[in-house]
Amino acid sequence: MEQKIRRDRNMGDNLRKLRLCHNISQEKLCAELQRRGCDIGRSTYAKYEAGELNIRASVIIELKKIYNCSYDDFFDGLDVIV
């Protein structure tokens, strides 16, 4: 039986925007996340930004601390129905 992929809203664009606003590469961001206990490689993080992989809550919590932002920044615009 073929399994269909369910499209869901993703925060990839917001993750990319936050990272670029803080002028940090994916490599440096992942190194900081690893230092904080999140075992995330660059290829995995790239999939978060591309919307190919759902991000873990623990990573969002650490990103919030790194960026000194609100959780709303991660979900900005996701309530708009396309």
Secondary structure, DSSP 8 states (H G I E B T S, - for coil): -----------HHHHHHHHHHTT--HHHHHHHHHHTT----HHHHHHHHHTSS---HHHHHHHHHHHT--THHHHTTTTS--
